[in-house]
């Protein structure tokens, strides 16, 4: 289930060196894909803090650029995804808000701030992004 996937993901990322950004981002996406591919999986991921926390913990060991790339990719997944994504993200908004606050405290570089803003905008304006892209 979601918990096992998250643990696998966290272990995978922690085994990588901080300079292999592309590999880390790709393993993040590999673990997110099966989880986000079903309605149940998306609910499991975003209605609990498990996924959010494991991503956050893993990102603590990687570079600002990796964090930035990850947020950009997450932002594009949200803005290109079905309306369901937006429902789920809105439902879990407080989890994400707390997570983002912790991440901002952890890293205040401009590249991270910029990508976090992009991510938050994608979550908040998900529906607008979808209608604009159509």
DAURVEN-V515251 format. One record per helix or strand. SS is the DSSP state (alpha for helix, beta for strand). FROM is the first residue (numbers start at 1). LEN is the number of residues. If there is no record, write none. Layout:
<<SS	FROM	LEN> <SS	FROM	LEN>>
//
This chain:
<<alpha	2	13> <alpha	21	16> <alpha	39	8> <alpha	50	10> <alpha	64	17> <alpha	83	9> <alpha	93	14> <alpha	110	15> <alpha	126	8>>
//
